[in-house]
């Protein structure tokens, strides 16, 4: 891994253009999670070189959301942490006050102008900003005119309380979308709009999806929690949160091979320093270099 701007948060970077598609990077909120949980079987002396821990053993993370504008349509990729948290959660996870709606307002984007929201999976730090509670009367969709694109299997697992993930599949993030009839469930690869498609990236959850923004030979791939930060580039650098660790490694290798061969830019959505990277493969394995 090679970093050029260690102090630059990824969401502060200027927009990218992929053909006629304009991609803006938005701050969906910052948080901290336990470093041991974020790196699974990797010993702390190794992962701490890449992601220093605080006094509570937490590492800093962000949630990078994308705004894709194409042919008069606006698409949000990921919704970040949201703002529906009690003081205890804010303290445990060191949650920021800023969330996706603040970032959209800062660039004068009306949430009612959003046509599509793509959620890679439904954990609270990826789906939390999809609903909000502005007046204390209960959560409602943040984007009332949008279709919310979610993997069908991920939705089924979230509603069934699949395995150990019940604490992160939060009712206030899910039920309002179902009640409002805004969900569009997809299976595997699907085109959401010209140049924007979703693809299955299993491992972190059974049905997690990534988002590919593509035109001609240019591509930008948001890999969700398959590789949350640049520090997770190594095939064994997986999270204890991953439901299918071996499957995650296999998916990671396949995706990194594809990105190295195609030259696509990759978004590591929770890297606290930088969002966009180019992948190469050398004698010592995969490397990531920041893309300006």
C-alpha positions as CSV (number, residue, x, y, z in Angstrom):
1,X,0.0,0.0,0.0
2,X,1.3,3.5,-0.9
3,X,-0.2,6.7,0.5
4,X,0.5,10.2,-0.8
5,X,-1.9,12.3,1.3
6,X,-2.3,10.8,4.8
7,X,-4.3,13.8,6.0
8,X,-6.8,14.0,3.2
9,X,-10.3,12.5,3.9
10,X,-11.6,10.8,0.9
11,X,-15.0,12.6,0.8
12,X,-13.2,16.0,0.4
13,X,-11.7,15.1,-3.0
14,X,-13.1,16.7,-6.2
15,X,-15.6,14.9,-8.4
16,X,-14.5,12.3,-10.9
17,X,-15.9,11.9,-14.4
18,X,-16.4,8.4,-15.9
19,X,-17.5,9.2,-19.4
20,X,-20.6,11.3,-19.1
21,X,-21.1,10.2,-15.5
22,X,-20.2,12.7,-12.8
23,X,-19.2,11.1,-9.4
24,X,-19.1,13.2,-6.3
25,X,-17.7,12.0,-2.9
26,X,-19.8,12.7,0.2
27,X,-19.1,12.3,3.9
28,X,-21.7,9.9,5.3
29,X,-20.2,10.2,8.8
30,X,-17.2,9.1,10.8
31,X,-16.9,6.4,13.5
32,X,-14.5,4.2,15.4
33,X,-14.7,0.4,15.7
34,X,-12.6,-2.1,17.6
35,X,-9.3,-2.7,15.8
36,X,-9.2,-6.4,16.7
37,X,-12.7,-6.9,15.3
38,X,-11.7,-4.9,12.2
39,X,-8.7,-7.2,11.5
40,X,-9.8,-10.6,12.7
41,X,-7.0,-13.1,12.8
42,X,-4.2,-10.5,12.1
43,X,-2.1,-9.8,15.2
44,X,-2.3,-6.3,16.6
45,X,1.4,-5.5,16.1
46,X,0.8,-6.0,12.3
47,X,-2.5,-4.2,11.8
48,X,-1.6,-1.3,14.1
49,X,1.2,-0.2,11.8
50,X,-1.5,0.5,9.2
51,X,-4.3,1.6,11.4
52,X,-3.2,3.0,14.8
53,X,-5.7,2.3,17.7
54,X,-6.8,4.8,20.3
55,X,-6.8,4.1,24.1
56,X,-10.0,2.0,23.7
57,X,-8.4,-0.1,20.9
58,X,-10.7,1.6,18.3
59,X,-9.5,2.6,14.9
60,X,-10.8,5.6,12.9
61,X,-13.1,5.0,10.0
62,X,-15.3,7.0,7.7
63,X,-18.3,6.3,5.4
64,X,-17.8,7.5,1.9
65,X,-21.0,7.8,-0.1
66,X,-21.2,8.6,-3.8
67,X,-23.5,10.9,-5.8
68,X,-23.7,9.8,-9.4
69,X,-25.2,12.2,-11.9
70,X,-26.1,11.0,-15.4
71,X,-28.6,12.0,-18.0
72,X,-30.6,14.1,-15.6
73,X,-30.7,11.4,-12.9
74,X,-29.2,11.4,-9.4
75,X,-28.0,8.2,-7.7
76,X,-26.7,7.8,-4.2
77,X,-24.4,4.9,-3.4
78,X,-24.3,4.0,0.3
79,X,-26.0,6.2,3.0
80,X,-23.5,6.1,5.8
81,X,-24.2,6.1,9.5
82,X,-27.2,8.4,9.7
83,X,-28.1,10.4,12.8
84,X,-30.6,8.3,14.7
85,X,-28.5,7.4,17.8
86,X,-28.7,7.6,21.5
87,X,-25.8,9.0,23.6
88,X,-24.6,5.5,24.5
89,X,-24.1,4.5,20.8
90,X,-22.5,7.8,20.0
91,X,-20.0,7.2,22.8
92,X,-19.2,3.6,22.0
93,X,-18.7,4.2,18.3
94,X,-17.4,7.8,18.5
95,X,-20.0,8.7,15.9
96,X,-19.8,12.1,14.2
97,X,-22.6,14.6,14.2
98,X,-22.2,15.1,10.4
99,X,-24.1,12.7,8.2
100,X,-25.1,12.3,4.5
101,X,-27.9,14.8,4.5
102,X,-25.5,17.5,5.9
103,X,-23.1,16.7,3.0
104,X,-25.8,17.0,0.4
105,X,-27.1,20.3,1.8
106,X,-23.5,21.6,1.7
107,X,-23.5,21.2,-2.1
108,X,-27.1,22.3,-2.4
109,X,-28.6,18.9,-3.4
110,X,-32.3,18.5,-2.4
111,X,-32.9,14.9,-1.1
112,X,-36.2,14.9,-3.1
113,X,-34.1,15.2,-6.2
114,X,-32.5,11.7,-5.6
115,X,-33.9,9.1,-8.0
116,X,-32.1,5.9,-6.7
117,X,-30.3,4.9,-3.6
118,X,-28.0,1.8,-3.8
119,X,-27.2,0.0,-0.5
120,X,-24.4,-2.5,-0.7
121,X,-25.7,-4.2,2.5
122,X,-27.8,-3.2,5.5
123,X,-25.4,-2.8,8.4
124,X,-26.0,0.4,10.4
125,X,-22.9,2.2,9.1
126,X,-24.0,1.6,5.5
127,X,-27.8,1.9,5.6
128,X,-28.3,4.3,8.6
129,X,-28.6,7.4,6.5
130,X,-31.4,5.9,4.3
131,X,-33.9,7.0,7.0
132,X,-34.1,9.8,9.5
133,X,-36.4,11.2,12.2
134,X,-36.6,15.0,11.8
135,X,-39.4,15.6,14.3
136,X,-39.3,12.8,16.9
137,X,-42.4,11.1,15.3
138,X,-40.5,8.1,14.0
139,X,-38.0,7.3,11.2
140,X,-39.0,7.9,7.6
141,X,-37.1,7.6,4.3
142,X,-34.5,10.3,3.8
143,X,-35.1,10.2,0.0
144,X,-38.8,10.0,-0.4
145,X,-38.8,9.8,-4.2
146,X,-36.0,7.3,-4.6
147,X,-36.0,3.6,-5.3
148,X,-33.8,1.8,-2.8
149,X,-31.8,-1.0,-4.5
150,X,-31.0,-3.8,-2.0
151,X,-29.8,-7.4,-2.6
152,X,-32.8,-9.7,-2.1
153,X,-30.8,-12.2,0.0
154,X,-29.4,-9.4,2.1
155,X,-32.9,-8.1,2.8
156,X,-34.2,-11.5,3.7
157,X,-31.2,-12.1,6.1
158,X,-31.7,-8.7,7.7
159,X,-35.4,-9.3,8.4
160,X,-34.8,-12.9,9.7
161,X,-32.1,-11.8,12.2
162,X,-29.6,-14.0,10.4
163,X,-26.9,-15.4,12.7
164,X,-25.0,-12.8,14.8
165,X,-25.9,-9.7,12.9
166,X,-29.2,-8.7,14.6
167,X,-27.6,-5.7,16.5
168,X,-26.4,-4.1,13.2
169,X,-29.6,-4.8,11.2
170,X,-31.6,-2.0,12.9
171,X,-35.3,-1.8,12.6
172,X,-35.4,2.0,12.3
173,X,-33.2,1.7,9.2
174,X,-35.3,-1.0,7.5
175,X,-39.0,-0.9,8.4
176,X,-39.6,2.7,7.0
177,X,-38.4,1.7,3.6
178,X,-40.6,-1.4,3.5
179,X,-43.7,0.6,4.7
180,X,-43.1,3.3,2.1
181,X,-42.9,0.7,-0.7
182,X,-39.5,2.1,-1.9
183,X,-37.6,-1.1,-1.9
184,X,-36.4,-2.7,-5.1
185,X,-34.8,-6.1,-4.4
186,X,-32.3,-7.4,-6.9
187,X,-30.5,-10.8,-7.4
188,X,-26.9,-10.8,-8.5
189,X,-25.8,-8.5,-11.3
190,X,-28.2,-5.9,-12.4
191,X,-28.1,-2.6,-14.3
192,X,-29.5,0.3,-12.3
193,X,-29.0,3.0,-14.9
194,X,-26.9,3.3,-18.0
195,X,-23.3,2.9,-16.8
196,X,-24.2,2.0,-13.2
197,X,-24.6,-1.6,-12.2
198,X,-24.5,-3.8,-9.1
199,X,-22.7,-7.1,-8.7
200,X,-22.5,-9.7,-5.9
201,X,-19.5,-9.6,-3.6
202,X,-20.2,-12.3,-1.0
203,X,-18.1,-12.8,2.2
204,X,-18.7,-9.9,4.6
205,X,-22.4,-10.8,4.4
206,X,-23.8,-13.6,2.3
207,X,-25.3,-11.3,-0.3
208,X,-23.3,-8.0,-0.2
209,X,-23.1,-6.2,-3.5
210,X,-20.6,-3.8,-5.0
211,X,-21.4,-0.9,-7.4
212,X,-19.6,-0.5,-10.8
213,X,-19.7,2.9,-12.6
214,X,-18.4,2.2,-16.1
215,X,-18.0,3.8,-19.5
216,X,-16.0,2.4,-22.3
217,X,-12.7,1.3,-20.8
218,X,-13.0,3.4,-17.6
219,X,-14.5,2.0,-14.4
220,X,-15.0,3.0,-10.8
221,X,-15.8,0.1,-8.4
222,X,-17.2,0.6,-4.9
223,X,-16.3,-2.6,-3.1
224,X,-18.2,-2.0,0.2
225,X,-16.9,-4.0,3.1
226,X,-15.1,-6.6,0.9
227,X,-12.1,-4.2,1.4
228,X,-13.3,-1.4,3.8
229,X,-9.9,0.4,3.9
230,X,-6.5,0.3,2.2
231,X,-5.2,-1.4,5.3
232,X,-7.4,-4.4,4.4
233,X,-5.8,-5.0,1.0
234,X,-4.0,-8.2,2.0
235,X,-6.1,-11.3,1.3
236,X,-6.0,-12.4,5.0
237,X,-6.7,-8.9,6.4
238,X,-10.4,-9.6,6.9
239,X,-12.8,-8.6,9.6
240,X,-14.1,-10.7,12.5
241,X,-17.4,-9.2,11.4
242,X,-17.3,-11.2,8.1
243,X,-19.9,-13.9,8.1
244,X,-17.9,-16.0,5.5
245,X,-14.2,-15.3,5.9
246,X,-12.9,-17.8,3.4
247,X,-15.5,-16.7,0.8
248,X,-14.5,-13.1,1.5
249,X,-10.8,-13.9,0.7
250,X,-11.8,-15.7,-2.6
251,X,-14.0,-12.8,-3.6
252,X,-11.3,-10.3,-2.7
253,X,-8.7,-12.1,-4.8
254,X,-11.1,-12.2,-7.8
255,X,-12.0,-8.6,-7.6
256,X,-8.4,-7.4,-7.1
257,X,-7.2,-9.4,-10.1
258,X,-10.0,-7.9,-12.2
259,X,-9.2,-4.3,-11.1
260,X,-5.5,-4.8,-11.7
261,X,-6.1,-6.1,-15.2
262,X,-8.8,-3.6,-16.2
263,X,-7.2,-0.5,-14.6
264,X,-10.4,0.4,-12.8
265,X,-10.3,2.8,-9.9
266,X,-11.4,1.3,-6.6
267,X,-13.3,3.0,-3.8
268,X,-12.4,1.8,-0.2
269,X,-15.5,3.3,1.4
270,X,-14.3,3.4,5.0
271,X,-10.7,4.4,4.6
272,X,-10.4,7.6,6.9
273,X,-7.6,9.1,4.7
274,X,-8.4,8.6,1.0
275,X,-11.2,7.1,-1.1
276,X,-9.9,6.2,-4.6
277,X,-7.1,3.8,-5.4
278,X,-5.5,2.0,-8.4
279,X,-4.6,-1.7,-8.0
280,X,-1.5,-3.4,-9.3
281,X,0.0,-6.8,-8.8
282,X,3.7,-7.4,-8.2
283,X,5.9,-10.1,-6.8
284,X,4.8,-9.4,-3.3
285,X,1.1,-9.4,-4.1
286,X,-1.4,-6.6,-4.6
287,X,-0.6,-2.9,-4.1
288,X,-2.9,0.1,-3.9
289,X,-1.8,3.6,-5.0
290,X,-4.0,6.7,-4.4
291,X,-5.8,8.1,-7.4
292,X,-5.9,11.9,-7.6
